[in-house]
Amino acid sequence: MPFLKHLWEYVVTQLPVLPMPTTMSFTETLSYSACRQLAQMFFAIVFFHSSEYILAVSIHGRSNVTLKSLLISRNYLLAMIFSLLEYAVEIVLFPGLKEHWWLSNTGLALVVVGEIIRKLAIITAGRAFTHLIKVYHEEHHRLITHGVYRFVRHPGYSGFLIWSVGTQIMLCNPISTIAFAVVVWKFFAERIPYEEYFLKQFFGSYYEEYARRVPSGVPFVK
């Protein structure tokens, strides 16, 4: 028996230590990606909408601002829910898709750039900036052509387009990136001609000359 005992101990000590199967690296990667990307998305959304409302109140006064200045509509909520569902499915089934950090960081940069452009547009325009299209000319309403408006006629729209598409690139959501780009572009492609109809009524040839030399700020929309 002592011989068998010593033989067993010898065999055990000579066997290579086999690594235990683990999914820790996958779990850690998934957890890191989801926590970072979703946290960035949450902060981007909260900052965008809260700052829109705060700026509207500071410019126009609390009595002249409604919750519509938060810019949260039914279609917007559906779009954001769809993007989060896409993210949840893809990070479980295709986690490597979310690991393209150069792409995610590019999206984050676009979110910041779009936010800056839009907020510069609001601050520069001041009381001339409203979330609803003006169909009647008011005394304080004037045409803004300085600052960021020297480069694009509708910096608020171009800023939102960049911001919205950037959020989906940040999440590495291929489907939502394309969907957001198409839907937001189509919305502004219809809104800009409608808004500019009234601007031409308000400012006449002055606005027409401004429109000829300054692009709209939304691709393929004159």
C-alpha positions, 0 to 999 in steps of 0.5 A: 500500500505505501508503494501504491500511495507513493506511485499515485503522488508521483503521477499526480505531481507530474501531470500538467496543470490543465487550464479550467475553461472560463468565460471570464474574459468574454464576460469582462469584455462584454461588461466593459463595452456595454457599461462604457458605450451605454453610459456614453449614450445615456449621458449624451441623451440626458445632456442634449435634451436637458440643455435644449430645455434650459437654453429655451427657458433662459432665452424665451422665459419659463412662461413661453416654453413648454415641455415640447422644448425637450424635443422628445416625441413618440417617433423619437422614443421609438427610434431610441428604443429600437437602437437600444434593442439592436445594441442588446441583440448584437452585443450578445450574438456578435460581441466583437462588433462592439469592440471596434473602439476606433469606430465607437470613439469616432461616433463619440467625437461626432456626438460632441461636434454635433452638440457644439454646433447645435448649441452654438446655433441656439446661443448665436440666434438667441430669441430668433431661435425657436423649436417651432417654425415661425409662420408669423413675423415678430418684431424681435425676429431677425435674420442671423447671418453671423457666427456659425450662420456664416457657414451654414444656414441651418446649423441647428439642423446640421448639428442634430443630424451629426449628433443623432447619427454619431450616437449610433456610430458610438454604439457600433449599431450598423442598422440604426446608423443607416436608419437614423441618417435616412430618417433624420435627413428626410425630416430636414429635407422636408422641413427646410423648404417649408421653413424657408418659404416663410423666411423668404416672406419675412426677409425677401431678397435679403434672405434669397441672397443669403441662401444663394451663397451659404449652404443649408448645412444638410447634405443634398438639401439646397 
